[in-house]
Amino acid sequence: MNQELDPSIDEGEQEIAAIREVRHRISERFGHDPYRLVAYLMELQKEHPEKLVPASETEVVGQPTES
């Protein structure tokens, strides 16, 4: 597909760039340390358990899956 004829390609690239910028700012907020980010998210889970969606049995680590 010719990029010059399809303006949605440029629009898609702009959306991806915006998402990357937000992800970078979030990472920067936690010193680019994924452990700090996960610790923060785990604290949020404790503060708002009503907002959590339980995982299905197949998504739970260590649970045997049915064959």
N, CA, C and O atoms as a GROMACS GRO file, in nm:
protein
  268
    1MET      N    1   0.085  -0.118   0.000
    1MET     CA    2   0.000   0.000   0.000
    1MET      C    3   0.089   0.124   0.000
    1MET      O    4   0.187   0.130   0.074
    2ASN      N    5   0.055   0.219  -0.082
    2ASN     CA    6   0.134   0.341  -0.094
    2ASN      C    7   0.101   0.435   0.021
    2ASN      O    8  -0.015   0.472   0.040
    3GLN      N    9   0.203   0.474   0.099
    3GLN     CA   10   0.184   0.559   0.217
    3GLN      C   11   0.129   0.696   0.178
    3GLN      O   12   0.053   0.755   0.255
    4GLU      N   13   0.165   0.747   0.061
    4GLU     CA   14   0.117   0.878   0.018
    4GLU      C   15  -0.033   0.878  -0.005
    4GLU      O   16  -0.098   0.981   0.012
    5LEU      N   17  -0.090   0.765  -0.044
    5LEU     CA   18  -0.232   0.757  -0.074
    5LEU      C   19  -0.316   0.720   0.047
    5LEU      O   20  -0.439   0.729   0.042
    6ASP      N   21  -0.254   0.678   0.154
    6ASP     CA   22  -0.329   0.632   0.272
    6ASP      C   23  -0.296   0.720   0.392
    6ASP      O   24  -0.197   0.694   0.462
    7PRO      N   25  -0.377   0.825   0.418
    7PRO     CA   26  -0.348   0.915   0.531
    7PRO      C   27  -0.361   0.848   0.667
    7PRO      O   28  -0.309   0.899   0.766
    8SER      N   29  -0.430   0.732   0.675
    8SER     CA   30  -0.445   0.664   0.804
    8SER      C   31  -0.313   0.610   0.856
    8SER      O   32  -0.298   0.591   0.977
    9ILE      N   33  -0.216   0.585   0.768
    9ILE     CA   34  -0.086   0.537   0.812
    9ILE      C   35  -0.019   0.645   0.898
    9ILE      O   36   0.033   0.614   1.005
   10ASP      N   37  -0.020   0.769   0.852
   10ASP     CA   38   0.038   0.879   0.928
   10ASP      C   39  -0.036   0.899   1.060
   10ASP      O   40   0.027   0.922   1.163
   11GLU      N   41  -0.168   0.890   1.056
   11GLU     CA   42  -0.248   0.906   1.177
   11GLU      C   43  -0.215   0.794   1.276
   11GLU      O   44  -0.203   0.820   1.396
   12GLY      N   45  -0.200   0.672   1.228
   12GLY     CA   46  -0.164   0.560   1.314
   12GLY      C   47  -0.028   0.580   1.378
   12GLY      O   48  -0.009   0.548   1.495
   13GLU      N   49   0.066   0.633   1.303
   13GLU     CA   50   0.199   0.659   1.357
   13GLU      C   51   0.195   0.765   1.466
   13GLU      O   52   0.268   0.756   1.565
   14GLN      N   53   0.109   0.864   1.450
   14GLN     CA   54   0.094   0.969   1.551
   14GLN      C   55   0.035   0.911   1.679
   14GLN      O   56   0.077   0.946   1.789
   15GLU      N   57  -0.063   0.822   1.664
   15GLU     CA   58  -0.123   0.759   1.781
   15GLU      C   59  -0.021   0.673   1.855
   15GLU      O   60  -0.015   0.675   1.978
   16ILE      N   61   0.058   0.598   1.781
   16ILE     CA   62   0.162   0.515   1.843
   16ILE      C   63   0.264   0.602   1.914
   16ILE      O   64   0.307   0.569   2.024
   17ALA      N   65   0.303   0.713   1.853
   17ALA     CA   66   0.398   0.804   1.915
   17ALA      C   67   0.342   0.861   2.045
   17ALA      O   68   0.415   0.876   2.143
   18ALA      N   69   0.212   0.893   2.047
   18ALA     CA   70   0.149   0.946   2.168
   18ALA      C   71   0.148   0.840   2.278
   18ALA      O   72   0.174   0.871   2.395
   19ILE      N   73   0.118   0.716   2.243
   19ILE     CA   74   0.117   0.607   2.341
   19ILE      C   75   0.258   0.586   2.397
   19ILE      O   76   0.275   0.567   2.517
   20ARG      N   77   0.357   0.588   2.309
   20ARG     CA   78   0.496   0.570   2.355
   20ARG      C   79   0.537   0.682   2.450
   20ARG      O   80   0.609   0.658   2.547
   21GLU      N   81   0.492   0.805   2.421
   21GLU     CA   82   0.525   0.919   2.508
   21GLU      C   83   0.466   0.899   2.647
   21GLU      O   84   0.534   0.924   2.747
   22VAL      N   85   0.341   0.856   2.654
   22VAL     CA   86   0.277   0.833   2.784
   22VAL      C   87   0.349   0.721   2.858
   22VAL      O   88   0.376   0.733   2.977
   23ARG      N   89   0.381   0.614   2.788
   23ARG     CA   90   0.452   0.502   2.852
   23ARG      C   91   0.588   0.548   2.904
   23ARG      O   92   0.632   0.506   3.012
   24HIS      N   93   0.655   0.634   2.829
   24HIS     CA   94   0.785   0.684   2.872
   24HIS      C   95   0.771   0.770   2.998
   24HIS      O   96   0.852   0.760   3.090
   25ARG      N   97   0.668   0.856   3.002
   25ARG     CA   98   0.648   0.940   3.120
   25ARG      C   99   0.616   0.856   3.244
   25ARG      O  100   0.662   0.887   3.354
   26ILE      N  101   0.537   0.750   3.225
   26ILE     CA  102   0.507   0.660   3.338
   26ILE      C  103   0.636   0.594   3.385
   26ILE      O  104   0.663   0.588   3.505
   27SER      N  105   0.715   0.543   3.292
   27SER     CA  106   0.841   0.479   3.327
   27SER      C  107   0.935   0.576   3.398
   27SER      O  108   1.001   0.541   3.496
   28GLU      N  109   0.940   0.698   3.347
   28GLU     CA  110   1.026   0.801   3.405
   28GLU      C  111   0.985   0.833   3.549
   28GLU      O  112   1.070   0.857   3.635
   29ARG      N  113   0.855   0.832   3.574
   29ARG     CA  114   0.802   0.861   3.708
   29ARG      C  115   0.856   0.762   3.812
   29ARG      O  116   0.870   0.796   3.930
   30PHE      N  117   0.887   0.640   3.768
   30PHE     CA  118   0.936   0.537   3.859
   30PHE      C  119   1.085   0.508   3.836
   30PHE      O  120   1.134   0.400   3.868
   31GLY      N  121   1.155   0.606   3.782
   31GLY     CA  122   1.299   0.593   3.763
   31GLY      C  123   1.335   0.482   3.665
   31GLY      O  124   1.443   0.424   3.675
   32HIS      N  125   1.247   0.453   3.572
   32HIS     CA  126   1.265   0.347   3.473
   32HIS      C  127   1.293   0.212   3.541
   32HIS      O  128   1.363   0.127   3.486
   33ASP      N  129   1.236   0.195   3.661
   33ASP     CA  130   1.254   0.072   3.739
   33ASP      C  131   1.122  -0.005   3.739
   33ASP      O  132   1.027   0.035   3.806
   34PRO      N  133   1.114  -0.116   3.664
   34PRO     CA  134   0.988  -0.190   3.657
   34PRO      C  135   0.944  -0.245   3.792
   34PRO      O  136   0.824  -0.263   3.815
   35TYR      N  137   1.038  -0.273   3.881
   35TYR     CA  138   1.002  -0.325   4.014
   35TYR      C  139   0.928  -0.218   4.095
   35TYR      O  140   0.833  -0.249   4.167
   36ARG      N  141   0.972  -0.093   4.083
   36ARG     CA  142   0.902   0.016   4.153
   36ARG      C  143   0.762   0.036   4.097
   36ARG      O  144   0.668   0.060   4.172
   37LEU      N  145   0.748   0.025   3.965
   37LEU     CA  146   0.618   0.040   3.902
   37LEU      C  147   0.524  -0.072   3.948
   37LEU      O  148   0.409  -0.045   3.983
   38VAL      N  149   0.572  -0.196   3.949
   38VAL     CA  150   0.488  -0.308   3.992
   38VAL      C  151   0.451  -0.294   4.139
   38VAL      O  152   0.337  -0.322   4.176
   39ALA      N  153   0.544  -0.251   4.222
   39ALA     CA  154   0.514  -0.231   4.365
   39ALA      C  155   0.403  -0.126   4.381
   39ALA      O  156   0.313  -0.144   4.462
   40TYR      N  157   0.411  -0.019   4.304
   40TYR     CA  158   0.307   0.085   4.308
   40TYR      C  159   0.172   0.028   4.265
   40TYR      O  160   0.070   0.055   4.329
   41LEU      N  161   0.170  -0.049   4.157
   41LEU     CA  162   0.045  -0.107   4.109
   41LEU      C  163  -0.014  -0.206   4.210
   41LEU      O  164  -0.136  -0.214   4.225
   42MET      N  165   0.072  -0.280   4.278
   42MET     CA  166   0.024  -0.374   4.379
   42MET      C  167  -0.040  -0.300   4.496
   42MET      O  168  -0.139  -0.346   4.553
   43GLU      N  169   0.017  -0.185   4.533
   43GLU     CA  170  -0.042  -0.103   4.639
   43GLU      C  171  -0.179  -0.050   4.596
   43GLU      O  172  -0.272  -0.047   4.676
   44LEU      N  173  -0.190  -0.008   4.470
   44LEU     CA  174  -0.319   0.038   4.421
   44LEU      C  175  -0.423  -0.073   4.427
   44LEU      O  176  -0.539  -0.048   4.460
   45GLN      N  177  -0.382  -0.195   4.397
   45GLN     CA  178  -0.474  -0.308   4.405
   45GLN      C  179  -0.526  -0.326   4.547
   45GLN      O  180  -0.644  -0.353   4.568
   46LYS      N  181  -0.438  -0.310   4.645
   46LYS     CA  182  -0.479  -0.324   4.784
   46LYS      C  183  -0.578  -0.214   4.824
   46LYS      O  184  -0.672  -0.238   4.901
   47GLU      N  185  -0.558  -0.094   4.771
   47GLU     CA  186  -0.644   0.019   4.805
   47GLU      C  187  -0.780   0.012   4.736
   47GLU      O  188  -0.878   0.069   4.785
   48HIS      N  189  -0.787  -0.057   4.623
   48HIS     CA  190  -0.911  -0.062   4.544
   48HIS      C  191  -0.944  -0.204   4.500
   48HIS      O  192  -0.951  -0.231   4.380
   49PRO      N  193  -0.965  -0.296   4.594
   49PRO     CA  194  -0.993  -0.436   4.554
   49PRO      C  195  -1.124  -0.450   4.478
   49PRO      O  196  -1.142  -0.547   4.403
   50GLU      N  197  -1.216  -0.356   4.495
   50GLU     CA  198  -1.345  -0.364   4.427
   50GLU      C  199  -1.332  -0.344   4.276
   50GLU      O  200  -1.423  -0.378   4.200
   51LYS      N  201  -1.218  -0.290   4.232
   51LYS     CA  202  -1.198  -0.265   4.090
   51LYS      C  203  -1.126  -0.379   4.019
   51LYS      O  204  -1.111  -0.376   3.897
   52LEU      N  205  -1.083  -0.480   4.092
   52LEU     CA  206  -1.010  -0.590   4.032
   52LEU      C  207  -1.105  -0.690   3.967
   52LEU      O  208  -1.215  -0.714   4.017
   53VAL      N  209  -1.062  -0.745   3.857
   53VAL     CA  210  -1.137  -0.850   3.788
   53VAL      C  211  -1.061  -0.979   3.814
   53VAL      O  212  -0.944  -0.990   3.777
   54PRO      N  213  -1.126  -1.079   3.876
   54PRO     CA  214  -1.055  -1.203   3.906
   54PRO      C  215  -1.012  -1.274   3.778
   54PRO      O  216  -1.083  -1.273   3.677
   55ALA      N  217  -0.895  -1.337   3.783
   55ALA     CA  218  -0.844  -1.412   3.669
   55ALA      C  219  -0.917  -1.545   3.660
   55ALA      O  220  -0.962  -1.600   3.761
   56SER      N  221  -0.928  -1.595   3.538
   56SER     CA  222  -0.986  -1.727   3.522
   56SER      C  223  -0.886  -1.832   3.570
   56SER      O  224  -0.768  -1.800   3.588
   57GLU      N  225  -0.931  -1.953   3.592
   57GLU     CA  226  -0.843  -2.059   3.643
   57GLU      C  227  -0.723  -2.081   3.552
   57GLU      O  228  -0.613  -2.108   3.601
   58THR      N  229  -0.742  -2.070   3.422
   58THR     CA  230  -0.632  -2.096   3.329
   58THR      C  231  -0.527  -1.986   3.333
   58THR      O  232  -0.415  -2.006   3.287
   59GLU      N  233  -0.563  -1.868   3.385
   59GLU     CA  234  -0.468  -1.757   3.391
   59GLU      C  235  -0.387  -1.754   3.520
   59GLU      O  236  -0.289  -1.681   3.530
   60VAL      N  237  -0.427  -1.832   3.617
   60VAL     CA  238  -0.360  -1.831   3.746
   60VAL      C  239  -0.233  -1.912   3.737
   60VAL      O  240  -0.237  -2.029   3.698
   61VAL      N  241  -0.120  -1.852   3.774
   61VAL     CA  242   0.009  -1.920   3.768
   61VAL      C  243   0.011  -2.034   3.866
   61VAL      O  244  -0.032  -2.020   3.981
   62GLY      N  245   0.060  -2.147   3.822
   62GLY     CA  246   0.072  -2.262   3.910
   62GLY      C  247  -0.050  -2.350   3.912
   62GLY      O  248  -0.046  -2.459   3.969
   63GLN      N  249  -0.158  -2.306   3.851
   63GLN     CA  250  -0.279  -2.387   3.844
   63GLN      C  251  -0.265  -2.484   3.727
   63GLN      O  252  -0.226  -2.444   3.617
   64PRO      N  253  -0.295  -2.612   3.749
   64PRO     CA  254  -0.293  -2.704   3.636
   64PRO      C  255  -0.407  -2.672   3.540
   64PRO      O  256  -0.517  -2.637   3.582
   65THR      N  257  -0.380  -2.684   3.411
   65THR     CA  258  -0.484  -2.661   3.312
   65THR      C  259  -0.549  -2.793   3.276
   65THR      O  260  -0.485  -2.898   3.282
   66GLU      N  261  -0.676  -2.787   3.240
   66GLU     CA  262  -0.746  -2.909   3.200
   66GLU      C  263  -0.702  -2.951   3.062
   66GLU      O  264  -0.683  -2.867   2.974
   67SER      N  265  -0.685  -3.080   3.044
   67SER     CA  266  -0.641  -3.132   2.913
   67SER      C  267  -0.755  -3.188   2.835
   67SER      O  268  -0.736  -3.235   2.723
   0.00000   0.00000   0.00000
